[in-house]
């Protein structure tokens, strides 16, 4: 009899584990001075074009700075800040750091993001992240090249008619729980909260300073502001779909990968686990 009881407890525990699934809390923001085009949120003036795509786990504040002029532009990193709910975070911290090259093939996915061009393409944003196993990570560590020491610069030079990608901060939203199972663990999707510009609990911005010479005497300041407008929860079924992916030539290396069927440049997400309903 005891053996049956143990077996029952084991099967019940297995069912509980197997019934757990991923859910996604998605945050949508608005920005008064940015327009949405080419899968980006875009600010533009006569000198430059600044593009964002926030869609990432915890929100990516990476931005593409395009120099539209025939002269070099210098971004003054000492006067450039990521500001979240009034708290300013410096882009320049006078750091010395090491850059290393990883053996990405041993992980089975690309370690770094790819940016095809300034036309607003963010090709890796909507693929569901793969998590490497301990064995794969060990292979990656074995594949690390010799480190190169780099001194952080006070200025980032963006040459004429070119662009650079600056990727320093994530947004890290506060997770919202309603204690209503239909909203916290929806079958497809559920709206949690809606805000306007005045009562939004999350406001953030990039303050970018640049000039055409390494000097802070003639700086131009840009402020790209964002505020949280809507929070929604999605089940895995409501958020993700599988698509066929072809690697290389021919049909030999065709396999299925998970991609988000939701999301956009003005949205980002966090994930959590709950009981499947």
GROMACS elastic network, one bead per residue, 0.5 to 0.9 nm:
[ bonds ]
;  ai    aj funct       b0    kb
    1     4     6  0.52549   500
    1     5     6  0.64076   500
    1     6     6  0.87970   500
    2     6     6  0.61900   500
    2     7     6  0.85390   500
    3     6     6  0.51559   500
    3     7     6  0.61356   500
    3     8     6  0.85854   500
    4     8     6  0.60211   500
    4     9     6  0.85883   500
    5     8     6  0.50587   500
    5     9     6  0.62105   500
    5    10     6  0.85528   500
    6     9     6  0.51837   500
    6    10     6  0.61253   500
    6    11     6  0.86445   500
    7    10     6  0.50501   500
    7    11     6  0.61352   500
    7    12     6  0.85157   500
    8    11     6  0.51800   500
    8    12     6  0.60394   500
    8    13     6  0.85229   500
    9    12     6  0.50890   500
    9    13     6  0.60904   500
    9    14     6  0.85234   500
   10    13     6  0.51531   500
   10    14     6  0.61155   500
   10    15     6  0.86310   500
   11    15     6  0.61319   500
   11    16     6  0.86601   500
   12    15     6  0.50958   500
   12    16     6  0.63203   500
   12    17     6  0.87812   500
   13    16     6  0.51040   500
   13    17     6  0.62992   500
   13    18     6  0.85784   500
   14    17     6  0.51916   500
   14    18     6  0.60194   500
   14    19     6  0.84961   500
   15    18     6  0.50475   500
   15    19     6  0.59398   500
   15    20     6  0.87142   500
   16    19     6  0.52795   500
   16    20     6  0.66404   500
   16   275     6  0.77636   500
   17    20     6  0.55738   500
   17    21     6  0.89170   500
   17   275     6  0.86562   500
   18    21     6  0.79633   500
   19   274     6  0.84766   500
   19   275     6  0.59022   500
   19   276     6  0.54777   500
   19   277     6  0.84586   500
   20   273     6  0.65537   500
   20   274     6  0.54171   500
   20   276     6  0.55209   500
   21   235     6  0.80716   500
   21   236     6  0.71487   500
   21   272     6  0.84687   500
   21   273     6  0.56061   500
   21   274     6  0.57193   500
   21   275     6  0.62304   500
   21   276     6  0.57920   500
   22   235     6  0.67727   500
   22   236     6  0.56618   500
   22   271     6  0.67034   500
   22   272     6  0.57757   500
   22   274     6  0.65657   500
   22   275     6  0.87065   500
   22   276     6  0.85714   500
   23   184     6  0.85983   500
   23   185     6  0.70853   500
   23   186     6  0.84490   500
   23   233     6  0.70728   500
   23   234     6  0.57076   500
   23   236     6  0.55115   500
   23   237     6  0.89065   500
   23   239     6  0.82654   500
   23   270     6  0.86032   500
   23   271     6  0.56340   500
   23   272     6  0.52819   500
   23   273     6  0.58514   500
   23   274     6  0.70109   500
   24   232     6  0.82389   500
   24   233     6  0.56309   500
   24   234     6  0.50899   500
   24   235     6  0.64258   500
   24   236     6  0.71886   500
   24   239     6  0.74078   500
   24   269     6  0.64412   500
   24   270     6  0.58004   500
   24   272     6  0.62808   500
   24   273     6  0.86192   500
   25   175     6  0.76870   500
   25   176     6  0.81908   500
   25   184     6  0.89125   500
   25   231     6  0.69380   500
   25   232     6  0.57330   500
   25   234     6  0.63766   500
   25   268     6  0.84920   500
   25   269     6  0.54710   500
   25   270     6  0.53838   500
   25   271     6  0.60960   500
   25   272     6  0.77925   500
   26   230     6  0.81676   500
   26   231     6  0.56815   500
   26   232     6  0.51828   500
   26   233     6  0.61155   500
   26   234     6  0.76047   500
   26   263     6  0.79587   500
   26   267     6  0.67476   500
   26   268     6  0.57272   500
   26   270     6  0.67132   500
   26   271     6  0.86528   500
   27    59     6  0.87733   500
   27   173     6  0.81820   500
   27   228     6  0.68172   500
   27   229     6  0.76201   500
   27   230     6  0.59034   500
   27   232     6  0.66745   500
   27   233     6  0.89967   500
   27   266     6  0.84288   500
   27   267     6  0.54422   500
   27   268     6  0.54101   500
   27   269     6  0.59647   500
   27   270     6  0.85782   500
   28   227     6  0.85395   500
   28   228     6  0.59743   500
   28   229     6  0.57630   500
   28   230     6  0.51220   500
   28   231     6  0.64246   500
   28   232     6  0.83460   500
   28   263     6  0.88242   500
   28   264     6  0.86893   500
   28   266     6  0.58907   500
   28   268     6  0.68286   500
   28   269     6  0.88659   500
   29   226     6  0.61923   500
   29   227     6  0.52927   500
   29   229     6  0.51611   500
   29   230     6  0.69682   500
   29   266     6  0.55412   500
   29   267     6  0.62215   500
   29   268     6  0.86956   500
   30    34     6  0.85291   500
   30   197     6  0.85325   500
   30   225     6  0.84896   500
   30   226     6  0.56090   500
   30   227     6  0.55551   500
   30   228     6  0.65750   500
   30   229     6  0.64552   500
   30   266     6  0.69151   500
   31    34     6  0.56013   500
   31    35     6  0.79523   500
   31    41     6  0.85989   500
   31   224     6  0.76304   500
   31   225     6  0.57774   500
   31   227     6  0.65699   500
   31   266     6  0.86055   500
   32    35     6  0.82234   500
   32   224     6  0.85611   500
   32   225     6  0.72132   500
   32   226     6  0.75926   500
   33    42     6  0.85247   500
   33    43     6  0.68457   500
   33   223     6  0.88344   500
   33   224     6  0.69330   500
   33   225     6  0.74578   500
   34    41     6  0.58060   500
   34    42     6  0.51114   500
   34    43     6  0.50052   500
   34    44     6  0.82206   500
   34    51     6  0.89320   500
   34   224     6  0.72402   500
   34   225     6  0.82626   500
   34   226     6  0.89349   500
   35    40     6  0.82280   500
   35    41     6  0.55704   500
   35    42     6  0.52484   500
   35    43     6  0.67759   500
   36    39     6  0.69857   500
   36    40     6  0.56868   500
   36    42     6  0.60727   500
   36   265     6  0.77733   500
   36   266     6  0.81244   500
   37    40     6  0.54261   500
   37    41     6  0.64498   500
   37    42     6  0.70257   500
   37   120     6  0.74946   500
   38    41     6  0.82568   500
   38    42     6  0.89322   500
   38   119     6  0.64727   500
   38   121     6  0.68910   500
   39    52     6  0.87624   500
   39    53     6  0.71693   500
   39   119     6  0.88134   500
   39   120     6  0.55914   500
   39   121     6  0.65213   500
   39   122     6  0.74576   500
   39   264     6  0.69547   500
   39   265     6  0.58795   500
   40    51     6  0.58022   500
   40    52     6  0.53778   500
   40    53     6  0.51956   500
   40    54     6  0.85651   500
   40   119     6  0.87310   500
   40   120     6  0.54264   500
   40   121     6  0.77316   500
   40   122     6  0.82723   500
   40   264     6  0.81165   500
   40   265     6  0.52031   500
   40   266     6  0.78531   500
   41    50     6  0.82436   500
   41    51     6  0.55665   500
   41    52     6  0.50358   500
   41    53     6  0.63416   500
   41    54     6  0.85873   500
   41   120     6  0.86661   500
   41   265     6  0.60978   500
   41   266     6  0.67783   500
   42    49     6  0.69603   500
   42    50     6  0.57007   500
   42    52     6  0.64954   500
   42   120     6  0.88280   500
   43    48     6  0.83244   500
   43    49     6  0.57730   500
   43    50     6  0.51420   500
   43    51     6  0.65393   500
   43    52     6  0.88296   500
   43   224     6  0.74422   500
   44    47     6  0.78420   500
   44    48     6  0.58937   500
   44    50     6  0.63104   500
   44    51     6  0.86392   500
   45    48     6  0.56286   500
   45    49     6  0.65552   500
   45    68     6  0.89903   500
   46    49     6  0.83356   500
   46    68     6  0.72764   500
   46    69     6  0.80288   500
   47    66     6  0.85827   500
   47    67     6  0.63535   500
   47    68     6  0.54012   500
   47    69     6  0.58278   500
   47    73     6  0.86958   500
   48    65     6  0.69121   500
   48    66     6  0.54042   500
   48    68     6  0.51274   500
   48    69     6  0.74848   500
   48    73     6  0.89862   500
   49    64     6  0.79016   500
   49    65     6  0.59855   500
   49    66     6  0.50317   500
   49    67     6  0.68473   500
   49    68     6  0.71737   500
   50    63     6  0.65837   500
   50    64     6  0.55564   500
   50    66     6  0.63101   500
   50   224     6  0.89908   500
   51    62     6  0.87000   500
   51    63     6  0.55151   500
   51    64     6  0.51057   500
   51    65     6  0.67988   500
   51    66     6  0.83312   500
   51   118     6  0.81020   500
   51   120     6  0.71570   500
   52    60     6  0.84621   500
   52    61     6  0.71055   500
   52    62     6  0.65281   500
   52    64     6  0.67350   500
   52   120     6  0.84625   500
   52   265     6  0.67419   500
   52   266     6  0.82864   500
   53    56     6  0.83926   500
   53    59     6  0.88645   500
   53    60     6  0.71812   500
   53    61     6  0.76781   500
   53    62     6  0.74197   500
   53    63     6  0.74507   500
   53   120     6  0.85270   500
   53   122     6  0.73984   500
   53   125     6  0.82625   500
   53   264     6  0.73468   500
   53   266     6  0.66451   500
   53   267     6  0.80480   500
   53   268     6  0.88661   500
   54    58     6  0.88977   500
   54    59     6  0.52389   500
   54    61     6  0.61002   500
   54    62     6  0.75598   500
   54    63     6  0.89762   500
   54   125     6  0.89525   500
   54   170     6  0.88694   500
   54   171     6  0.87878   500
   54   264     6  0.76432   500
   54   265     6  0.51951   500
   54   266     6  0.58773   500
   54   267     6  0.58364   500
   54   268     6  0.56464   500
   55    58     6  0.84372   500
   55    59     6  0.58829   500
   55    60     6  0.64293   500
   55   125     6  0.64139   500
   55   126     6  0.75960   500
   55   263     6  0.64784   500
   55   264     6  0.60615   500
   55   265     6  0.56148   500
   55   266     6  0.70656   500
   55   267     6  0.53543   500
   55   269     6  0.70544   500
   56    60     6  0.55931   500
   56   125     6  0.65370   500
   56   126     6  0.80232   500
   56   170     6  0.87514   500
   56   267     6  0.82674   500
   56   268     6  0.53789   500
   56   269     6  0.63126   500
   56   270     6  0.82554   500
   57    60     6  0.74350   500
   57   170     6  0.85107   500
   57   172     6  0.85377   500
   57   268     6  0.64933   500
   57   269     6  0.52401   500
   57   270     6  0.53414   500
   57   271     6  0.76436   500
   58   170     6  0.61339   500
   58   171     6  0.58622   500
   58   173     6  0.64823   500
   58   268     6  0.64531   500
   58   269     6  0.56344   500
   58   270     6  0.54482   500
   58   271     6  0.88404   500
   59   169     6  0.86474   500
   59   170     6  0.53091   500
   59   171     6  0.50011   500
   59   172     6  0.64542   500
   59   173     6  0.78690   500
   59   267     6  0.76924   500
   59   269     6  0.64429   500
   59   270     6  0.81869   500
   60    63     6  0.86057   500
   60   167     6  0.79042   500
   60   168     6  0.86048   500
   60   169     6  0.66373   500
   60   171     6  0.64340   500
   60   172     6  0.89430   500
   60   268     6  0.76495   500
   61    82     6  0.84320   500
   61   166     6  0.86291   500
   61   167     6  0.66608   500
   61   168     6  0.70849   500
   61   169     6  0.54609   500
   61   170     6  0.55140   500
   61   171     6  0.67532   500
   61   206     6  0.84133   500
   62   165     6  0.70313   500
   62   166     6  0.55651   500
   62   168     6  0.65101   500
   62   169     6  0.69906   500
   62   170     6  0.80549   500
   63   164     6  0.84549   500
   63   165     6  0.58202   500
   63   166     6  0.54880   500
   63   167     6  0.65128   500
   64   118     6  0.72430   500
   64   120     6  0.89793   500
   64   163     6  0.67069   500
   64   164     6  0.57723   500
   64   166     6  0.63857   500
   64   167     6  0.87265   500
   65   118     6  0.86192   500
   65   158     6  0.78054   500
   65   162     6  0.86048   500
   65   163     6  0.54039   500
   65   164     6  0.54680   500
   65   165     6  0.63869   500
   65   166     6  0.76541   500
   66   118     6  0.72178   500
   66   158     6  0.75335   500
   66   160     6  0.88607   500
   66   161     6  0.73335   500
   66   162     6  0.58730   500
   66   164     6  0.66465   500
   66   165     6  0.88056   500
   67    70     6  0.81464   500
   67    71     6  0.82610   500
   67    72     6  0.75781   500
   67    73     6  0.67505   500
   67   158     6  0.63716   500
   67   159     6  0.69046   500
   67   160     6  0.58098   500
   67   161     6  0.53040   500
   67   162     6  0.55441   500
   67   163     6  0.58638   500
   67   164     6  0.86884   500
   68    71     6  0.86594   500
   68   160     6  0.69223   500
   68   161     6  0.53009   500
   68   162     6  0.74240   500
   68   163     6  0.87465   500
   69    72     6  0.75955   500
   69    73     6  0.83337   500
   69   159     6  0.89110   500
   69   160     6  0.56829   500
   69   161     6  0.59478   500
   69   162     6  0.89284   500
   70   159     6  0.83373   500
   70   161     6  0.62307   500
   71   159     6  0.69468   500
   71   161     6  0.80049   500
   71   212     6  0.70355   500
   72   157     6  0.67113   500
   72   158     6  0.58610   500
   72   161     6  0.83625   500
   72   211     6  0.88264   500
   72   212     6  0.61299   500
   72   213     6  0.78673   500
   73   156     6  0.82176   500
   73   157     6  0.57742   500
   73   158     6  0.51938   500
   73   159     6  0.63250   500
   73   160     6  0.71553   500
   73   210     6  0.67233   500
   73   211     6  0.58516   500
   73   213     6  0.69915   500
   73   214     6  0.88768   500
   74    77     6  0.89789   500
   74   155     6  0.59023   500
   74   156     6  0.55461   500
   74   158     6  0.62401   500
   74   159     6  0.84921   500
   74   209     6  0.85940   500
   74   210     6  0.54570   500
   74   211     6  0.54453   500
   74   212     6  0.58517   500
   74   213     6  0.61374   500
   74   214     6  0.62985   500
   74   215     6  0.86749   500
   75    78     6  0.88640   500
   75    79     6  0.85199   500
   75    80     6  0.78417   500
   75   154     6  0.83783   500
   75   155     6  0.54412   500
   75   156     6  0.50618   500
   75   157     6  0.63912   500
   75   158     6  0.76640   500
   75   208     6  0.73056   500
   75   209     6  0.58157   500
   75   211     6  0.66487   500
   75   212     6  0.87419   500
   75   214     6  0.85216   500
   76    79     6  0.55728   500
   76    80     6  0.63970   500
   76    92     6  0.87615   500
   76   154     6  0.62188   500
   76   156     6  0.68226   500
   76   157     6  0.89789   500
   76   208     6  0.77867   500
   76   209     6  0.55377   500
   76   210     6  0.54963   500
   76   211     6  0.76434   500
   76   214     6  0.77168   500
   76   215     6  0.81341   500
   76   216     6  0.74675   500
   76   219     6  0.82522   500
   77    81     6  0.77845   500
   77    90     6  0.79372   500
   77    91     6  0.56966   500
   77    92     6  0.51751   500
   77    93     6  0.89378   500
   77   153     6  0.79429   500
   77   154     6  0.53442   500
   77   155     6  0.56146   500
   77   156     6  0.70809   500
   77   208     6  0.79030   500
   77   209     6  0.73503   500
   77   210     6  0.85274   500
   78    81     6  0.80379   500
   78    90     6  0.71881   500
   78    91     6  0.68089   500
   78    92     6  0.52570   500
   78    93     6  0.81520   500
   78   154     6  0.60784   500
   78   155     6  0.78766   500
   78   209     6  0.85643   500
   79    90     6  0.80750   500
   79    91     6  0.81395   500
   79    92     6  0.82267   500
   79   207     6  0.79238   500
   79   208     6  0.70706   500
   79   209     6  0.57766   500
   79   210     6  0.85649   500
   79   216     6  0.85329   500
   79   221     6  0.88674   500
   80    89     6  0.88451   500
   80    90     6  0.67669   500
   80    91     6  0.59385   500
   80    92     6  0.76781   500
   80   206     6  0.74871   500
   80   207     6  0.53748   500
   80   209     6  0.55386   500
   80   210     6  0.86058   500
   80   221     6  0.87189   500
   81    88     6  0.61776   500
   81    89     6  0.55318   500
   81    91     6  0.55675   500
   81    92     6  0.84347   500
   81   205     6  0.81852   500
   81   206     6  0.58600   500
   81   207     6  0.51358   500
   81   208     6  0.66908   500
   81   209     6  0.88497   500
   82    87     6  0.83391   500
   82    88     6  0.59430   500
   82    89     6  0.51159   500
   82    90     6  0.66737   500
   82    91     6  0.71608   500
   82   169     6  0.76430   500
   82   204     6  0.73706   500
   82   205     6  0.59151   500
   82   207     6  0.64342   500
   82   208     6  0.87231   500
   83    86     6  0.58218   500
   83    87     6  0.53543   500
   83    89     6  0.58922   500
   83    90     6  0.86426   500
   83   203     6  0.83669   500
   83   204     6  0.54059   500
   83   205     6  0.52764   500
   83   206     6  0.63372   500
   83   207     6  0.76034   500
   84    87     6  0.52295   500
   84    88     6  0.65927   500
   84    89     6  0.79336   500
   84   171     6  0.78369   500
   84   202     6  0.74594   500
   84   203     6  0.60276   500
   84   205     6  0.66208   500
   84   206     6  0.89530   500
   85    88     6  0.84821   500
   85   201     6  0.80267   500
   85   202     6  0.61777   500
   85   203     6  0.51698   500
   85   204     6  0.58553   500
   85   205     6  0.87869   500
   86   203     6  0.79819   500
   86   204     6  0.76393   500
   87   204     6  0.89522   500
   89   169     6  0.89564   500
   90    93     6  0.65224   500
   91   168     6  0.73150   500
   91   169     6  0.88204   500
   92    95     6  0.78404   500
   92   152     6  0.75917   500
   92   153     6  0.77456   500
   92   154     6  0.64428   500
   92   155     6  0.88705   500
   93   152     6  0.77979   500
   93   154     6  0.88342   500
   94   151     6  0.76413   500
   94   152     6  0.57266   500
   94   153     6  0.73737   500
   94   154     6  0.76737   500
   95   150     6  0.85167   500
   95   151     6  0.63789   500
   95   152     6  0.53758   500
   95   153     6  0.86166   500
   96   149     6  0.69132   500
   96   150     6  0.57333   500
   96   152     6  0.59377   500
   97   148     6  0.82567   500
   97   149     6  0.57102   500
   97   150     6  0.54612   500
   97   151     6  0.66585   500
   97   152     6  0.76931   500
   98   147     6  0.57210   500
   98   148     6  0.53100   500
   98   150     6  0.59796   500
   98   151     6  0.88486   500
   99   146     6  0.87045   500
   99   147     6  0.56115   500
   99   148     6  0.52656   500
   99   149     6  0.65578   500
   99   150     6  0.72748   500
  100   144     6  0.64407   500
  100   145     6  0.60025   500
  100   146     6  0.66119   500
  100   148     6  0.66896   500
  101   104     6  0.86088   500
  101   143     6  0.79979   500
  101   144     6  0.56000   500
  101   145     6  0.53432   500
  101   146     6  0.77676   500
  101   147     6  0.78055   500
  102   105     6  0.86839   500
  102   106     6  0.89232   500
  102   111     6  0.75878   500
  102   140     6  0.60882   500
  102   141     6  0.74326   500
  102   142     6  0.87353   500
  102   143     6  0.58264   500
  102   145     6  0.68024   500
  103   106     6  0.58783   500
  103   107     6  0.73984   500
  103   111     6  0.87145   500
  103   139     6  0.78986   500
  103   140     6  0.54814   500
  103   141     6  0.81340   500
  103   142     6  0.82342   500
  103   144     6  0.64862   500
  103   145     6  0.84506   500
  104   107     6  0.53665   500
  104   108     6  0.66214   500
  104   109     6  0.62228   500
  104   110     6  0.56017   500
  104   111     6  0.59293   500
  104   112     6  0.88750   500
  104   140     6  0.70447   500
  104   143     6  0.85212   500
  105   108     6  0.51540   500
  105   109     6  0.65902   500
  105   110     6  0.75444   500
  105   140     6  0.84785   500
  106   109     6  0.81012   500
  106   136     6  0.61320   500
  106   137     6  0.80963   500
  106   139     6  0.60819   500
  106   140     6  0.60565   500
  106   143     6  0.82306   500
  107   110     6  0.77206   500
  107   111     6  0.81298   500
  107   131     6  0.89036   500
  107   132     6  0.61813   500
  107   133     6  0.82852   500
  107   136     6  0.53390   500
  107   137     6  0.68029   500
  107   139     6  0.76006   500
  107   140     6  0.65531   500
  108   130     6  0.86862   500
  108   132     6  0.79458   500
  108   136     6  0.82622   500
  109   130     6  0.74549   500
  109   132     6  0.86940   500
  110   113     6  0.71902   500
  110   114     6  0.85858   500
  113   122     6  0.84354   500
  113   123     6  0.82986   500
  113   124     6  0.62284   500
  113   125     6  0.80413   500
  114   122     6  0.71887   500
  114   123     6  0.67154   500
  114   124     6  0.64455   500
  115   118     6  0.78625   500
  115   120     6  0.87480   500
  115   121     6  0.66387   500
  115   122     6  0.58456   500
  115   123     6  0.69240   500
  115   124     6  0.82367   500
  115   165     6  0.83604   500
  116   119     6  0.83027   500
  116   120     6  0.84544   500
  116   121     6  0.60735   500
  116   122     6  0.71659   500
  116   123     6  0.73526   500
  117   120     6  0.67528   500
  117   121     6  0.62258   500
  117   122     6  0.84486   500
  117   163     6  0.88822   500
  118   121     6  0.69810   500
  118   162     6  0.88276   500
  118   163     6  0.72703   500
  122   125     6  0.57506   500
  122   126     6  0.83127   500
  123   126     6  0.72092   500
  123   127     6  0.83202   500
  124   127     6  0.58189   500
  124   128     6  0.89163   500
  125   128     6  0.81983   500
  126   129     6  0.86463   500
  126   259     6  0.57728   500
  126   260     6  0.53888   500
  126   261     6  0.79490   500
  126   262     6  0.84621   500
  126   263     6  0.76713   500
  126   264     6  0.87156   500
  127   130     6  0.86369   500
  127   257     6  0.77531   500
  127   258     6  0.63667   500
  127   260     6  0.62935   500
  128   240     6  0.79943   500
  128   257     6  0.79911   500
  128   258     6  0.55753   500
  128   259     6  0.51269   500
  128   260     6  0.63287   500
  129   258     6  0.85512   500
  129   259     6  0.88150   500
  132   135     6  0.80131   500
  132   136     6  0.58648   500
  132   137     6  0.63406   500
  133   136     6  0.51368   500
  133   137     6  0.62114   500
  133   138     6  0.86154   500
  134   137     6  0.50173   500
  134   138     6  0.61561   500
  134   139     6  0.86907   500
  135   138     6  0.50848   500
  135   139     6  0.64094   500
  135   140     6  0.87432   500
  136   139     6  0.50357   500
  136   140     6  0.62472   500
  136   141     6  0.87135   500
  137   141     6  0.61792   500
  137   142     6  0.85671   500
  138   141     6  0.51098   500
  138   142     6  0.62654   500
  138   143     6  0.86506   500
  139   142     6  0.50321   500
  139   143     6  0.62439   500
  139   144     6  0.89729   500
  140   144     6  0.64606   500
  141   144     6  0.53831   500
  142   145     6  0.85818   500
  144   147     6  0.82167   500
  152   155     6  0.87979   500
  153   156     6  0.68517   500
  155   210     6  0.88930   500
  155   214     6  0.71842   500
  156   164     6  0.87950   500
  157   164     6  0.86236   500
  158   161     6  0.84158   500
  158   162     6  0.65827   500
  158   163     6  0.60108   500
  158   164     6  0.63266   500
  159   162     6  0.56568   500
  159   163     6  0.73041   500
  159   164     6  0.88613   500
  160   163     6  0.83486   500
  167   170     6  0.87607   500
  171   204     6  0.82090   500
  171   268     6  0.89414   500
  172   270     6  0.85046   500
  173   202     6  0.76311   500
  173   269     6  0.84849   500
  173   270     6  0.81016   500
  174   202     6  0.86872   500
  175   270     6  0.78576   500
  176   184     6  0.88237   500
  176   192     6  0.78004   500
  176   193     6  0.85693   500
  176   231     6  0.81894   500
  177   180     6  0.80475   500
  177   183     6  0.85539   500
  177   184     6  0.63919   500
  177   192     6  0.82564   500
  178   181     6  0.79439   500
  178   183     6  0.70134   500
  178   184     6  0.64021   500
  178   192     6  0.73894   500
  179   182     6  0.88716   500
  179   183     6  0.79733   500
  179   184     6  0.67501   500
  180   183     6  0.54416   500
  180   184     6  0.59210   500
  180   185     6  0.81916   500
  181   185     6  0.53264   500
  181   186     6  0.71869   500
  182   185     6  0.55580   500
  182   186     6  0.50257   500
  182   187     6  0.77082   500
  182   190     6  0.77198   500
  182   277     6  0.89498   500
  183   186     6  0.52845   500
  183   187     6  0.88986   500
  183   189     6  0.77510   500
  183   190     6  0.53304   500
  183   191     6  0.72317   500
  183   192     6  0.67897   500
  183   232     6  0.86133   500
  183   233     6  0.69079   500
  183   234     6  0.89212   500
  184   190     6  0.78865   500
  184   192     6  0.82474   500
  184   233     6  0.66550   500
  184   234     6  0.86656   500
  184   274     6  0.86003   500
  185   188     6  0.86105   500
  185   189     6  0.85046   500
  185   190     6  0.85233   500
  185   233     6  0.74793   500
  185   234     6  0.76659   500
  185   235     6  0.67858   500
  185   274     6  0.67331   500
  185   275     6  0.75068   500
  185   276     6  0.74504   500
  185   277     6  0.73532   500
  186   189     6  0.54797   500
  186   190     6  0.61190   500
  186   233     6  0.69905   500
  186   234     6  0.63810   500
  186   235     6  0.58911   500
  186   238     6  0.88711   500
  186   276     6  0.88475   500
  186   277     6  0.77493   500
  187   190     6  0.85126   500
  187   234     6  0.76564   500
  187   235     6  0.58803   500
  187   236     6  0.87538   500
  187   237     6  0.77638   500
  187   238     6  0.74255   500
  187   276     6  0.82612   500
  187   277     6  0.68057   500
  188   233     6  0.82261   500
  188   234     6  0.55599   500
  188   235     6  0.51207   500
  188   236     6  0.77722   500
  188   237     6  0.64494   500
  188   239     6  0.77430   500
  189   232     6  0.68579   500
  189   233     6  0.54529   500
  189   235     6  0.63808   500
  189   238     6  0.63199   500
  189   239     6  0.83186   500
  190   231     6  0.88030   500
  190   232     6  0.55743   500
  190   233     6  0.52694   500
  190   234     6  0.66598   500
  191   194     6  0.79212   500
  191   230     6  0.76409   500
  191   231     6  0.61884   500
  191   233     6  0.64591   500
  192   230     6  0.76136   500
  192   231     6  0.53470   500
  192   232     6  0.52618   500
  192   233     6  0.69268   500
  193   229     6  0.81127   500
  193   230     6  0.57112   500
  193   231     6  0.51597   500
  193   232     6  0.72350   500
  194   200     6  0.83610   500
  194   228     6  0.84387   500
  194   229     6  0.55891   500
  194   231     6  0.65374   500
  195   198     6  0.78695   500
  195   199     6  0.60166   500
  195   200     6  0.51800   500
  195   201     6  0.81771   500
  195   227     6  0.89446   500
  195   228     6  0.69619   500
  195   230     6  0.62620   500
  195   231     6  0.88953   500
  196   199     6  0.57007   500
  196   200     6  0.57913   500
  196   227     6  0.83249   500
  196   228     6  0.79758   500
  196   229     6  0.59544   500
  196   230     6  0.88645   500
  197   200     6  0.55965   500
  197   203     6  0.85851   500
  197   227     6  0.64398   500
  197   228     6  0.78384   500
  197   229     6  0.74354   500
  198   201     6  0.88464   500
  199   202     6  0.89466   500
  200   203     6  0.69537   500
  200   227     6  0.64975   500
  200   228     6  0.57967   500
  200   229     6  0.66621   500
  201   227     6  0.81414   500
  201   228     6  0.70791   500
  202   226     6  0.84419   500
  202   227     6  0.58465   500
  202   228     6  0.54358   500
  202   229     6  0.87800   500
  203   225     6  0.75289   500
  203   226     6  0.58043   500
  203   228     6  0.64865   500
  204   224     6  0.85757   500
  204   225     6  0.59564   500
  204   226     6  0.53777   500
  204   227     6  0.64240   500
  204   228     6  0.88159   500
  205   223     6  0.66373   500
  205   224     6  0.53331   500
  205   226     6  0.58434   500
  205   227     6  0.85777   500
  206   222     6  0.78365   500
  206   223     6  0.57239   500
  206   224     6  0.52148   500
  206   225     6  0.65954   500
  206   226     6  0.88714   500
  207   221     6  0.69077   500
  207   222     6  0.56395   500
  207   224     6  0.65447   500
  207   225     6  0.84838   500
  208   220     6  0.81898   500
  208   221     6  0.56981   500
  208   222     6  0.50512   500
  208   223     6  0.64404   500
  208   224     6  0.82646   500
  209   216     6  0.87361   500
  209   219     6  0.60241   500
  209   220     6  0.55908   500
  209   222     6  0.63732   500
  209   223     6  0.89219   500
  210   213     6  0.85162   500
  210   214     6  0.89262   500
  210   216     6  0.82926   500
  210   218     6  0.84167   500
  210   219     6  0.53702   500
  210   220     6  0.53799   500
  210   221     6  0.66847   500
  210   222     6  0.84452   500
  211   214     6  0.71862   500
  211   215     6  0.72412   500
  211   216     6  0.75752   500
  211   217     6  0.86974   500
  211   218     6  0.62401   500
  211   220     6  0.60860   500
  211   221     6  0.89911   500
  212   215     6  0.82693   500
  212   218     6  0.82555   500
  212   219     6  0.83645   500
  213   216     6  0.84333   500
  213   218     6  0.83696   500
  215   218     6  0.68359   500
  215   219     6  0.75881   500
  216   219     6  0.54847   500
  228   231     6  0.80408   500
  234   237     6  0.78572   500
  234   238     6  0.55774   500
  234   239     6  0.58312   500
  235   238     6  0.50111   500
  235   239     6  0.61476   500
  235   240     6  0.84795   500
  235   276     6  0.86311   500
  236   239     6  0.51081   500
  236   240     6  0.56898   500
  236   241     6  0.85730   500
  237   240     6  0.57648   500
  237   241     6  0.72805   500
  238   241     6  0.83375   500
  238   261     6  0.80738   500
  238   262     6  0.82426   500
  239   259     6  0.85281   500
  239   260     6  0.57506   500
  239   261     6  0.57354   500
  239   262     6  0.57112   500
  239   263     6  0.86113   500
  240   258     6  0.64462   500
  240   259     6  0.56162   500
  240   261     6  0.54404   500
  240   262     6  0.74453   500
  241   257     6  0.83597   500
  241   258     6  0.56758   500
  241   259     6  0.55609   500
  241   260     6  0.63371   500
  241   261     6  0.62173   500
  242   256     6  0.60038   500
  242   257     6  0.54336   500
  242   259     6  0.60875   500
  242   260     6  0.86505   500
  243   255     6  0.81980   500
  243   256     6  0.53108   500
  243   257     6  0.55697   500
  243   258     6  0.63864   500
  243   259     6  0.69756   500
  244   254     6  0.64631   500
  244   255     6  0.54760   500
  244   257     6  0.64050   500
  244   258     6  0.89018   500
  245   253     6  0.81268   500
  245   254     6  0.55071   500
  245   255     6  0.53677   500
  245   256     6  0.57107   500
  245   257     6  0.64811   500
  246   249     6  0.78103   500
  246   250     6  0.81044   500
  246   251     6  0.70205   500
  246   252     6  0.81556   500
  246   253     6  0.57691   500
  246   255     6  0.65668   500
  246   256     6  0.86340   500
  247   250     6  0.84194   500
  247   251     6  0.84345   500
  247   252     6  0.82611   500
  247   253     6  0.53660   500
  247   254     6  0.64073   500
  247   255     6  0.83794   500
  248   251     6  0.84327   500
  248   252     6  0.83069   500
  248   253     6  0.68344   500
  248   254     6  0.88286   500
  249   252     6  0.76789   500
  249   253     6  0.79621   500
  250   253     6  0.74983   500
  250   254     6  0.84609   500
  251   254     6  0.56542   500
  252   255     6  0.89403   500
  259   262     6  0.88693   500
  260   263     6  0.69688   500
  263   266     6  0.79502   500
  263   267     6  0.58224   500
  263   268     6  0.69895   500
  263   269     6  0.84446   500
  264   267     6  0.52908   500
  264   268     6  0.76957   500
  265   268     6  0.79082   500
  274   277     6  0.89625   500
